[in-house]
Amino acid sequence: MIIATLTKDGTTPLPYQVKREQVEHPEGKFVVWMYQKKVVRGYKVHYKYFPIRYNQEPARFKTRKEAREFALYRLGL
């Protein structure tokens, strides 16, 4: 996932993104994407995110709150 360095209101995005997927999965619908690196496209700079994975599958969480707490844990905040 590639996100612009500035959002519409002029702020920078978080170092993680919590995305809800439309698939039915017993482990949950929410996936955490963590910031990895900057990407230059033309003259604009974007941020590239990768999902947290376990056994080659995206880690899933039951609620957005659980996903956010795990992202903060991974960041050490």
C-alpha positions in Angstrom: 0.0 0.0 0.0 1.4 3.4 -1.0 0.1 6.6 0.7 1.0 10.2 0.0 3.2 11.8 2.6 0.6 14.5 3.4 -3.2 13.9 3.9 -5.8 16.3 2.6 -5.7 18.3 5.9 -1.9 18.7 5.6 -0.9 16.2 8.4 1.4 13.2 7.9 -0.2 9.7 8.1 0.5 7.5 11.1 3.4 4.9 11.0 0.7 2.3 10.9 -2.7 1.8 9.1 -5.5 -0.4 10.2 -7.5 -1.7 7.3 -10.8 -3.6 7.4 -11.1 -6.3 4.8 -14.4 -7.5 3.4 -13.5 -11.2 3.7 -15.1 -13.5 6.3 -12.2 -15.0 8.3 -12.4 -16.8 11.7 -9.5 -14.8 13.1 -11.0 -11.4 12.2 -11.4 -8.7 9.6 -8.8 -6.1 10.6 -5.2 -6.1 9.2 -2.3 -3.8 10.4 -0.1 -2.2 7.8 3.2 -0.9 9.1 5.4 1.9 7.5 8.5 0.5 5.8 10.1 3.1 3.5 9.7 6.2 1.4 9.0 5.9 -2.3 9.5 8.6 -4.9 7.1 8.7 -7.7 8.0 11.3 -10.2 8.5 14.4 -8.1 6.2 13.3 -5.2 7.3 11.3 -2.1 5.0 8.6 -0.8 5.1 6.2 2.2 5.0 2.4 1.5 3.3 0.1 4.0 3.4 -3.7 4.3 1.0 -5.9 6.3 2.1 -7.7 9.4 2.3 -11.4 8.5 2.5 -14.7 10.3 3.2 -17.9 8.2 2.9 -15.9 5.0 -0.6 -14.8 5.8 -1.7 -11.3 7.0 -2.2 -11.2 10.8 -5.9 -10.6 11.5 -7.6 -9.1 14.5 -11.2 -9.3 15.7 -11.6 -5.5 16.5 -10.0 -2.3 15.3 -8.9 -1.6 18.9 -7.0 -4.8 19.1 -5.2 -4.1 15.8 -4.3 -0.6 16.9 -3.0 -1.8 20.3 -0.8 -4.4 18.5 0.5 -1.7 16.1 1.4 0.5 19.1 3.1 -2.5 20.8 5.2 -3.1 17.6 6.2 0.5 17.5 7.2 0.4 21.2 4.9 3.3 22.2 
